Structures are given as C-alpha cells and as structure tokens.
Amino acid sequence: MPLITTKDGTQIFYKDWGSGQPVLFSHGWPLSADAWDAQMVFLGREGYRVIAHDRRSHGRSTQTWEGNHMDQYADDLAELIEALDLRDLILVGHSTGGGEITHYMGRHGTDRVAKAVLLGAVPPLMVKTEGNPGGLPLEVFDGIRKGTYDDRSQFYMDLTLPFYGYNRPAGVISEGVRMGFWQQGMMGGLKGQLDCIREFSEVDYTADLEKIEIPVLVAHGDDDQIVPIGASALKSAEILKNATLKIYPGGDHGFAQTHQDAFNADLLAFIREDSVKAAAAA
C-alpha cells in the first residue's frame, strides 16, 4: 500500500492515480479515501492526477491514540502534499474534510494550491454558541459521541439514513451505499473517531477562511441534515474573499454519491473555469 510516515511516526495511506494537474480529496467522518472513488475515476479520465488519503485513525492509516485533532490533520496533509511535491493543486474537502483543507490553507498557506472546493463542509463552526446562534446544540454532538461509543456498528448504519437523505419521501435507498459507509467507518479506530467529533463540531474555522484568497467553490445541499447549510456554506461564502456558492435544491449530505454525475460535472467545470475563459478570450 502507498504510505507516507509522518514526523511522529504515523503512517498515512493514500491513493495516487493518473497524471496531470493534481486534485487532492479529503474525506468526511467516519469515512476514508474510498468515499471519493467515483470523483477520482471521473477526473482521472479527464486528464487529472487524483489523490486521496485516509486521515489518521481512519481507513488504512495508523490508529493513533494522540494527535487526532485538526492541527495535526492539517500537518499530516502538509506532509503528504510536500512528499508528493504537489503544486498548482486543487483541494476538495467534504464535511470534516472541508475543515481539514480549510485549516491546512489557514495554517500552511496556499502557495501550492490553485483552487479549493468545500462540499457539505463544516466551516466556519457547527456548534451553537452565543456568537453562533444558528449552530447545532452541543447535545447533538454529545449524542453522536454516545452512539459511536456505545455501538458504533449500529450507529453508523442508522446514520446513513439522514446522511444520504434516505429518510426523505423521495429518497431511493441503496443498501450498497449504506454498507459501503458502514464498512469504511468500521475500518477506522474508535478512539480517533471519537476524538474527531470535537474537531468537526467545536473548532472555529473563521480565521482560516479569512486568510484564503484563492477561488473556492462552496457547494452544499439545502436539505443537508448532517451539516445544515445556514450555519456552514452560507456563512463560509460570505467570509471567503473569492467564493462561488452552489446550492443543490433538496441536496443531502452525501451528495457526491447520491448525485455523483451532477457534482462531478460541477467540479470539472470549476476546475476548468479559468482555462475555458482564457480560450474564449483568445
């Protein structure tokens, strides 16, 4: 398996397919790089080099006791990007992965990054606070912690229903997608997954967003039951200096899988936008 070993000895698994301008994908909780397979194959066929990693304590990466926090996730990502010498990079992050790439850019800068995509992403802040009244109550995340600790196998299966909008009248359930989510979740380590809940819920990414000047596509479903759009995408698009907001009517949290063709087309169009404009001007 392709792995890098970080400065603290953690092994990070990654996939690296194709050739061309690099696009790096960061997955949501409690998933793995496999969540991006459809996007990676699609963009690989379009002439891009596609990379996705398993965050520490997720998927095939080392299950660490310490270091399961956003600073370390961003530093792990930086080590991967530098080890592969990725430049003119497109970063794509879903949910917690959106927080990871946002914090990477805020912490390590954007010298290597051309554009970024936040899909159903957690920034700027998910938890409800005095300064963030539109967030979700802390009790919601305490419930996620309890469900994960008590019986994560059943909890992950149950979570697929709101995650993919399968609990809606129009939802068309795929048991295969549900099983894929469960399998990816169960590959990871319980301690690291429990630690990660704080990172996607209680970390404030506002300062990171304010530093980012490159073009960012902020894509979100307006029926996202996991990361409500009002406390996330709508605010991020206001904070970012160069944001394009794309709202998917009726879109769920797992939009990249439930509507992969629509998202893939939008992703490719955003990546190619400058080159298309340049060709038209010529």
C-alpha positions as CSV (number, residue, x, y, z in Angstrom):
1,M,0.0,0.0,0.0
2,P,1.3,3.5,-0.7
3,L,2.1,5.2,2.6
4,I,3.9,8.1,4.0
5,T,5.3,8.2,7.5
6,T,4.8,11.5,9.3
7,K,7.3,13.1,11.7
8,D,5.5,11.5,14.7
9,G,5.7,8.0,13.1
10,T,2.1,7.8,11.9
11,Q,1.6,6.0,8.6
12,I,-0.9,7.8,6.3
13,F,-2.4,5.7,3.4
14,Y,-3.1,7.4,0.1
15,K,-4.2,6.6,-3.4
16,D,-2.4,8.3,-6.3
17,W,-3.9,7.7,-9.7
18,G,-3.4,9.2,-13.2
19,S,-1.4,12.2,-14.3
20,G,-1.8,15.9,-15.0
21,Q,-2.8,18.8,-12.7
22,P,-3.2,17.3,-9.2
23,V,-6.6,17.1,-7.4
24,L,-6.4,16.0,-3.7
25,F,-9.6,14.8,-1.9
26,S,-10.2,14.9,1.8
27,H,-13.0,12.7,3.2
28,G,-15.7,13.2,5.8
29,W,-16.2,11.4,9.2
30,P,-16.0,8.5,9.7
31,L,-15.1,7.5,6.2
32,S,-11.9,7.0,4.1
33,A,-10.4,7.9,0.8
34,D,-12.8,5.3,-0.8
35,A,-15.7,7.8,-0.5
36,W,-14.1,9.7,-3.4
37,D,-13.6,6.8,-5.8
38,A,-16.3,8.0,-8.3
39,Q,-14.8,11.5,-8.4
40,M,-11.3,10.2,-8.7
41,V,-12.1,7.9,-11.7
42,F,-14.1,10.7,-13.4
43,L,-11.3,13.3,-13.1
44,G,-8.6,10.8,-13.8
45,R,-10.3,10.0,-17.1
46,E,-10.4,13.8,-17.8
47,G,-6.6,14.1,-17.6
48,Y,-6.0,14.9,-13.9
49,R,-3.8,13.3,-11.3
50,V,-6.1,12.4,-8.4
51,I,-5.0,11.7,-4.8
52,A,-7.0,10.8,-1.7
53,H,-5.7,9.9,1.8
54,D,-7.1,8.2,4.8
55,R,-7.0,10.7,7.8
56,R,-5.1,9.3,10.7
57,S,-7.2,6.8,12.8
58,H,-9.4,6.4,9.7
59,G,-9.4,3.8,7.0
60,R,-6.0,2.2,6.4
61,S,-3.9,4.8,8.2
62,T,-2.4,4.2,11.7
63,Q,-4.9,4.3,14.5
64,T,-3.2,6.7,16.9
65,W,-4.1,7.5,20.5
66,E,-2.8,11.0,20.3
67,G,-2.9,13.6,17.6
68,N,-6.5,13.2,16.5
69,H,-7.1,16.9,16.2
70,M,-7.3,19.4,13.4
71,D,-3.8,20.9,13.8
72,Q,-2.3,17.5,13.3
73,Y,-4.7,16.6,10.5
74,A,-3.6,19.8,8.6
75,D,0.1,19.0,9.3
76,D,-0.3,15.4,8.1
77,L,-1.9,16.8,4.9
78,A,1.0,19.2,4.5
79,E,3.5,16.4,4.8
80,L,1.6,14.4,2.2
81,I,1.5,17.3,-0.2
82,E,5.2,18.0,0.3
83,A,6.2,14.3,0.0
84,L,4.4,14.1,-3.4
85,D,5.6,17.6,-4.3
86,L,2.1,18.7,-5.4
87,R,1.8,22.1,-7.0
88,D,-0.9,24.0,-8.7
89,L,-3.1,21.8,-6.6
90,I,-6.9,21.6,-6.4
91,L,-8.1,20.7,-2.9
92,V,-11.5,19.1,-2.4
93,G,-12.9,18.5,1.1
94,H,-16.2,17.0,2.2
95,S,-17.7,17.6,5.7
96,T,-14.8,17.2,8.1
97,G,-12.5,17.1,5.2
98,G,-13.7,20.6,4.3
99,G,-12.5,21.6,7.7
100,E,-9.2,19.8,7.2
101,I,-8.4,21.5,3.9
102,T,-9.5,24.9,5.2
103,H,-7.3,24.6,8.3
104,Y,-4.4,23.4,6.1
105,M,-4.7,26.6,4.0
106,G,-5.0,28.8,7.0
107,R,-2.1,27.1,8.8
108,H,0.3,26.4,5.9
109,G,-0.8,28.9,3.2
110,T,-1.8,28.4,-0.4
111,D,1.5,28.6,-2.3
112,R,0.9,25.1,-3.6
113,V,-2.9,25.5,-4.1
114,A,-4.7,26.9,-7.1
115,K,-8.3,26.4,-6.1
116,A,-10.4,24.6,-3.4
117,V,-13.8,23.0,-3.2
118,L,-15.9,22.8,0.0
119,L,-18.7,20.2,-0.3
120,G,-21.2,19.9,2.6
121,A,-18.3,21.2,4.7
122,V,-18.3,22.1,8.4
123,P,-16.7,25.6,8.4
124,P,-17.0,28.0,9.8
125,L,-18.4,26.5,13.0
126,M,-21.1,23.8,13.6
127,V,-21.8,24.0,17.3
128,K,-24.2,26.6,18.7
129,T,-22.6,29.3,20.8
130,E,-23.5,32.8,21.9
131,G,-21.7,34.1,18.8
132,N,-23.1,31.4,16.6
133,P,-26.8,31.1,17.4
134,G,-27.5,29.2,14.2
135,G,-25.3,26.3,15.1
136,L,-26.4,22.9,16.4
137,P,-26.6,22.4,20.2
138,L,-23.7,20.7,21.9
139,E,-26.1,18.0,23.0
140,V,-26.4,16.8,19.3
141,F,-22.7,16.1,19.2
142,D,-22.7,14.5,22.6
143,G,-25.3,12.2,21.2
144,I,-23.0,11.3,18.3
145,R,-20.2,10.6,20.8
146,K,-22.5,8.3,22.8
147,G,-23.9,6.5,19.8
148,T,-20.4,5.9,18.4
149,Y,-19.0,4.7,21.8
150,D,-21.9,2.5,22.8
151,D,-22.5,0.7,19.5
152,R,-20.8,2.3,16.6
153,S,-21.6,-0.5,14.2
154,Q,-25.4,0.1,14.6
155,F,-24.9,3.8,14.9
156,Y,-23.1,4.0,11.6
157,M,-25.8,2.0,9.8
158,D,-28.5,4.3,11.3
159,L,-26.6,7.4,10.4
160,T,-26.7,6.5,6.7
161,L,-30.4,7.3,6.5
162,P,-30.2,11.1,7.2
163,F,-26.6,11.2,5.7
164,Y,-27.9,10.3,2.2
165,G,-31.4,11.6,2.6
166,Y,-32.8,8.1,2.6
167,N,-35.3,9.1,5.3
168,R,-37.0,11.6,3.0
169,P,-40.1,10.5,1.0
170,A,-38.2,10.9,-2.3
171,G,-35.1,9.0,-1.0
172,V,-34.2,5.9,-3.1
173,I,-32.3,3.7,-0.7
174,S,-29.1,1.9,-1.9
175,E,-28.2,-0.8,0.6
176,G,-24.8,-1.0,-1.2
177,V,-24.1,2.7,-0.4
178,R,-25.2,2.1,3.2
179,M,-22.9,-0.9,3.5
180,G,-20.0,1.0,2.0
181,F,-20.4,3.7,4.6
182,W,-20.5,1.2,7.4
183,Q,-17.5,-0.7,6.1
184,Q,-15.4,2.4,5.8
185,G,-16.4,3.6,9.2
186,M,-15.6,0.3,10.9
187,M,-12.1,0.2,9.3
188,G,-11.1,3.2,11.5
189,G,-10.1,3.3,15.2
190,L,-12.8,4.1,17.8
191,K,-10.5,6.4,19.8
192,G,-9.6,8.5,16.9
193,Q,-13.1,8.7,15.6
194,L,-14.4,9.8,19.0
195,D,-11.7,12.5,19.1
196,C,-12.6,13.7,15.7
197,I,-16.2,14.5,16.7
198,R,-14.9,17.6,18.6
199,E,-12.8,18.6,15.5
200,F,-15.8,18.8,13.1
201,S,-18.2,20.3,15.6
202,E,-16.4,22.7,18.0
203,V,-13.5,24.0,16.0
204,D,-14.0,27.5,14.6
205,Y,-12.5,27.9,11.1
206,T,-13.4,31.5,10.7
207,A,-9.8,32.8,10.9
208,D,-8.7,30.2,8.3
209,L,-11.4,31.2,5.9
210,E,-10.4,34.9,6.3
211,K,-6.9,34.1,5.1
212,I,-7.9,32.3,1.9
213,E,-7.7,34.4,-1.3
214,I,-7.8,31.7,-4.0
215,P,-11.1,30.8,-5.7
216,V,-13.2,28.4,-3.6
217,L,-16.4,26.6,-4.8
218,V,-18.7,26.3,-1.8
219,A,-21.2,23.5,-2.7
220,H,-24.0,22.4,-0.3
221,G,-27.4,20.7,-0.4
222,D,-30.2,22.8,1.1
223,D,-31.6,19.6,2.7
224,D,-28.3,18.6,4.4
225,Q,-29.4,17.0,7.7
226,I,-25.9,16.5,9.0
227,V,-24.3,19.9,8.3
228,P,-27.2,22.4,8.0
229,I,-26.5,24.9,5.3
230,G,-27.3,28.0,7.3
231,A,-24.5,27.6,9.8
232,S,-22.0,26.4,7.2
233,A,-21.9,27.1,3.5
234,L,-23.9,30.3,3.6
235,K,-21.6,31.8,6.2
236,S,-18.4,30.5,4.6
237,A,-19.3,32.0,1.2
238,E,-19.7,35.4,3.0
239,I,-16.3,35.1,4.8
240,L,-14.2,33.9,1.9
241,K,-12.7,36.6,-0.4
242,N,-13.3,34.7,-3.7
243,A,-16.2,32.3,-3.2
244,T,-18.7,30.8,-5.7
245,L,-21.7,29.4,-3.9
246,K,-23.5,26.4,-5.4
247,I,-26.7,25.3,-3.7
248,Y,-28.3,22.0,-4.6
249,P,-32.1,22.1,-4.0
250,G,-33.1,19.1,-1.9
251,G,-29.5,18.0,-1.8
252,D,-28.4,15.7,1.0
253,H,-25.1,15.4,2.9
254,G,-23.8,12.5,0.8
255,F,-24.4,14.4,-2.5
256,A,-21.1,13.3,-4.1
257,Q,-22.5,9.8,-4.0
258,T,-26.3,10.2,-4.4
259,H,-25.9,12.7,-7.2
260,Q,-22.4,11.9,-8.4
261,D,-22.9,12.9,-12.1
262,A,-24.2,16.3,-11.2
263,F,-21.4,17.0,-8.7
264,N,-18.7,15.6,-11.0
265,A,-19.8,17.9,-13.8
266,D,-19.8,21.0,-11.5
267,L,-16.4,20.0,-10.1
268,L,-14.9,19.7,-13.5
269,A,-16.4,23.0,-14.7
270,F,-15.0,24.8,-11.7
271,I,-11.5,23.3,-12.1
272,R,-11.5,24.2,-15.8
273,E,-13.1,27.6,-15.5
274,D,-10.0,29.8,-16.0
275,S,-8.7,27.8,-18.9
276,V,-12.2,28.0,-20.6
277,K,-12.3,31.7,-20.1
278,A,-8.7,32.1,-21.5
279,A,-9.6,30.0,-24.6
280,A,-12.7,32.1,-25.2
281,A,-10.8,35.3,-24.9
282,A,-8.2,34.0,-27.4
